[in-house]
Amino acid sequence: MWKLALLAVLAAVSAACLGSDFEDSIEGSWQLTSGTVDGTEIPLLDTHPITINFQGDMVNGTASCNSYGGGYELSGSSITFQPLAMTEMACSPPETMEAELMYGQALSQVTTVLLDDGLILRGPGIELVFEALEPVSDADLTNTVWVLDGLISGDAVSSVLGERATLEFFTDGSALGGTGCRTFAGQYTINGAGVLMTELAADGHECPPDLADQDAHVLAVLGDGFRAEVAGNTLTLSSQGDEGLVYIADA
């Protein structure tokens, strides 16, 4: 009898762990480290990560190329994703679009969630394994004037030209900055480990030819949504693809 009682207690504890508290455990941002669809591996590119971010009853992320978002329902270890909205950009290399298609197909068939040294989503013929991402906070970004120090393209970091280019985030969700030849303003929101500029507008004048590429680079990184990492006095922004920006805190 005592064995049956013990098993009943353990079952109750397991059910509680997978009940109301389970949703709190998956809150935050995760990056896909491996995935299979009917035995075929999803191709993963370091320059085009696949991420998922849970906030309340909503989910969003990047699917190798495009951003997606929508609702989900969680009951114990059972999870279902509602039809997700996705942007419609084309990306290269071709593996990015293949990965995005397979990932979207997989999410639509996910039925269960498991936490085991990471986040695991499963369904018929589906397994998606994620690792946790360190969230970024307002405190990491705000109350600092960030000065542009380098432009990242792949493994190369090029020097900055033109006027002093800065970036400032404010606690009210607004942002101001410059590209080295013109200024911009916008609104931002933080989604776990990612930052999304919900509005971004640069002033109307054209940049001189020697600064046009830099101007386009800065606005593309900011406008595509980016990962922000603060290490000491350095802020690194990484966007989808192989582009990014390096900023140094103003002394």
C-alpha positions as CSV (number, residue, x, y, z in Angstrom):
1,M,0.0,0.0,0.0
2,W,2.8,2.4,0.9
3,K,4.3,2.0,-2.6
4,L,1.0,2.9,-4.2
5,A,0.7,5.9,-1.9
6,L,4.2,7.0,-2.8
7,L,3.5,6.6,-6.5
8,A,0.3,8.7,-6.1
9,V,2.3,11.5,-4.4
10,L,4.9,11.4,-7.1
11,A,2.3,11.6,-9.8
12,A,0.6,14.5,-8.1
13,V,4.0,16.3,-7.8
14,S,4.7,15.7,-11.5
15,A,1.3,17.0,-12.5
16,A,1.8,20.1,-10.5
17,C,5.2,20.7,-12.1
18,L,3.7,20.4,-15.5
19,G,0.6,22.5,-14.6
20,S,0.4,26.2,-13.8
21,D,4.1,26.6,-12.9
22,F,5.2,25.0,-16.2
23,E,4.2,28.1,-18.2
24,D,6.5,30.2,-16.1
25,S,9.4,27.9,-16.9
26,I,9.2,28.3,-20.6
27,E,8.9,32.1,-20.5
28,G,11.8,33.9,-22.2
29,S,13.9,33.5,-25.3
30,W,15.3,30.3,-26.8
31,Q,17.5,29.4,-29.8
32,L,17.2,26.3,-31.9
33,T,20.2,24.0,-31.6
34,S,18.9,21.0,-33.5
35,G,15.7,20.0,-35.2
36,T,14.3,17.1,-37.3
37,V,11.2,16.8,-39.4
38,D,10.3,13.2,-40.4
39,G,13.9,12.2,-39.9
40,T,15.4,15.1,-41.9
41,E,17.5,17.6,-40.1
42,I,16.7,21.3,-40.3
43,P,19.8,23.1,-41.7
44,L,21.0,25.6,-39.2
45,L,23.2,28.6,-40.1
46,D,25.1,30.6,-37.4
47,T,24.3,33.8,-39.4
48,H,20.6,33.1,-39.5
49,P,19.5,31.7,-36.1
50,I,16.1,30.3,-35.4
51,T,14.6,31.6,-32.1
52,I,11.4,31.5,-30.1
53,N,10.3,33.8,-27.4
54,F,7.4,33.1,-25.0
55,Q,5.6,36.0,-23.3
56,G,2.4,35.4,-21.6
57,D,0.1,33.6,-24.1
58,M,2.0,35.0,-27.1
59,V,5.0,33.8,-28.9
60,N,7.4,35.4,-31.5
61,G,10.8,34.9,-32.9
62,T,12.9,34.6,-36.1
63,A,12.6,31.7,-38.5
64,S,16.1,31.8,-40.1
65,C,15.0,34.6,-42.4
66,N,11.7,36.1,-41.4
67,S,10.1,37.1,-38.1
68,Y,6.9,35.4,-36.9
69,G,4.5,35.8,-34.1
70,G,1.1,34.7,-32.7
71,G,-0.6,32.9,-29.9
72,Y,-0.1,29.6,-28.2
73,E,-2.0,27.4,-25.6
74,L,-0.3,25.4,-22.9
75,S,-2.0,22.8,-20.7
76,G,0.4,20.7,-18.6
77,S,2.9,19.4,-21.1
78,S,0.6,19.8,-24.1
79,I,1.2,22.8,-26.3
80,T,-0.4,24.0,-29.5
81,F,0.5,27.0,-31.6
82,Q,-2.2,29.1,-33.3
83,P,-1.6,30.0,-37.0
84,L,1.4,32.3,-36.9
85,A,1.9,35.5,-38.9
86,M,5.2,35.9,-40.7
87,T,7.0,38.5,-42.7
88,E,7.7,37.7,-46.3
89,M,11.3,38.6,-47.1
90,A,13.6,36.5,-49.3
91,C,17.0,35.6,-47.9
92,S,20.1,33.9,-49.1
93,P,21.8,31.4,-49.1
94,P,19.0,29.0,-50.1
95,E,19.4,27.0,-46.9
96,T,17.8,29.8,-45.0
97,M,14.5,29.5,-46.8
98,E,14.7,25.7,-46.5
99,A,15.2,25.9,-42.8
100,E,12.4,28.4,-42.4
101,L,9.9,26.2,-44.3
102,M,10.8,23.1,-42.3
103,Y,10.7,25.1,-39.0
104,G,7.3,26.5,-39.8
105,Q,6.0,23.1,-40.7
106,A,7.4,21.6,-37.5
107,L,5.8,24.3,-35.2
108,S,2.4,23.7,-36.7
109,Q,2.6,20.0,-35.7
110,V,4.1,20.4,-32.2
111,T,1.9,18.8,-29.5
112,T,4.1,18.5,-26.4
113,V,6.8,20.5,-24.5
114,L,9.6,19.2,-22.3
115,L,12.3,20.9,-20.2
116,D,15.4,18.8,-20.0
117,D,18.7,20.9,-20.1
118,G,16.8,23.1,-22.5
119,L,13.4,23.4,-24.2
120,I,12.2,20.5,-26.4
121,L,9.1,20.7,-28.6
122,R,7.8,17.5,-30.1
123,G,5.1,16.2,-32.3
124,P,4.5,13.4,-34.8
125,G,7.9,13.0,-36.5
126,I,9.0,16.4,-35.0
127,E,11.7,17.3,-32.5
128,L,12.9,20.8,-31.9
129,V,15.7,21.4,-29.3
130,F,16.4,24.9,-28.0
131,E,18.9,26.4,-25.6
132,A,18.1,29.4,-23.4
133,L,19.2,32.9,-24.4
134,E,20.3,35.6,-22.0
135,P,17.5,38.2,-21.9
136,V,18.4,41.9,-22.5
137,S,16.9,44.5,-20.2
138,D,16.2,48.2,-20.4
139,A,18.9,48.7,-17.8
140,D,21.5,47.2,-20.2
141,L,20.6,49.7,-23.0
142,T,19.3,52.9,-21.4
143,N,21.0,55.8,-19.6
144,T,24.0,55.5,-22.0
145,V,25.1,57.3,-25.1
146,W,26.4,54.6,-27.4
147,V,28.9,55.8,-30.0
148,L,29.2,53.8,-33.2
149,D,32.7,52.2,-33.4
150,G,32.5,49.5,-36.1
151,L,30.4,47.9,-38.8
152,I,30.2,44.1,-38.8
153,S,29.9,42.2,-42.1
154,G,30.6,38.5,-41.6
155,D,33.9,38.1,-39.9
156,A,35.1,41.6,-40.8
157,V,34.7,44.8,-38.8
158,S,35.2,48.0,-40.8
159,S,35.8,51.5,-39.5
160,V,33.2,54.2,-39.1
161,L,33.2,57.3,-41.4
162,G,31.6,60.7,-41.3
163,E,30.2,62.5,-38.3
164,R,30.0,61.1,-34.8
165,A,27.2,58.5,-34.9
166,T,25.4,57.7,-31.7
167,L,22.5,55.6,-30.4
168,E,20.4,56.2,-27.4
169,F,17.6,54.1,-25.9
170,F,15.1,55.7,-23.5
171,T,13.0,54.1,-20.8
172,D,9.8,55.4,-22.6
173,G,10.5,53.1,-25.5
174,S,11.9,55.7,-27.8
175,A,15.3,55.8,-29.5
176,L,17.5,58.4,-31.2
177,G,20.7,58.2,-33.2
178,G,22.7,58.9,-36.3
179,T,24.4,57.0,-39.1
180,G,27.3,59.3,-39.6
181,C,25.6,61.4,-42.2
182,R,22.0,61.8,-41.0
183,T,19.9,61.3,-37.9
184,F,17.0,58.9,-37.1
185,A,14.4,58.4,-34.5
186,G,12.1,55.5,-33.6
187,Q,10.4,53.3,-31.0
188,Y,11.7,50.0,-29.7
189,T,10.4,47.0,-27.8
190,I,12.4,44.2,-26.1
191,N,11.3,40.6,-26.7
192,G,13.5,38.4,-24.5
193,A,17.0,38.5,-26.0
194,G,15.9,40.5,-29.1
195,V,15.1,44.1,-29.7
196,L,12.6,45.3,-32.4
197,M,12.4,48.8,-33.7
198,T,8.6,49.1,-34.2
199,E,9.1,52.5,-35.8
200,L,12.3,53.8,-37.5
201,A,12.6,56.9,-39.6
202,A,15.7,58.8,-40.8
203,D,15.7,62.4,-41.9
204,G,15.1,63.0,-45.6
205,H,18.4,64.3,-46.9
206,E,20.7,62.1,-49.0
207,C,24.1,61.0,-47.8
208,P,27.2,61.6,-49.9
209,P,28.4,58.6,-51.9
210,D,31.2,57.7,-49.5
211,L,28.7,57.4,-46.6
212,A,25.7,55.9,-48.4
213,D,26.7,52.3,-47.7
214,Q,27.4,53.0,-44.0
215,D,24.0,54.7,-43.7
216,A,22.2,51.8,-45.3
217,H,24.1,49.3,-43.1
218,V,23.2,51.0,-39.8
219,L,19.5,51.4,-40.8
220,A,19.3,47.8,-42.1
221,V,20.7,46.3,-38.8
222,L,18.4,48.4,-36.7
223,G,15.3,47.9,-38.9
224,D,15.6,44.2,-39.2
225,G,15.4,43.5,-35.5
226,F,18.6,42.5,-33.7
227,R,20.2,40.7,-30.8
228,A,21.8,43.1,-28.2
229,E,24.8,42.1,-26.1
230,V,26.4,44.4,-23.5
231,A,29.9,43.5,-22.3
232,G,31.6,46.1,-20.2
233,N,31.4,49.4,-22.2
234,T,30.7,47.7,-25.5
235,L,27.3,47.1,-27.1
236,T,27.1,44.7,-30.0
237,L,24.0,44.5,-32.2
238,S,23.6,41.4,-34.4
239,S,20.9,41.2,-37.0
240,Q,19.7,38.3,-39.2
241,G,22.4,37.4,-41.7
242,D,26.0,38.4,-41.1
243,E,25.6,42.1,-40.4
244,G,25.9,44.0,-37.1
245,L,27.1,47.1,-35.3
246,V,29.6,47.8,-32.5
247,Y,29.1,50.7,-30.1
248,I,31.2,52.0,-27.3
249,A,29.7,53.8,-24.3
250,D,30.5,57.5,-24.4
251,A,33.0,58.4,-21.6
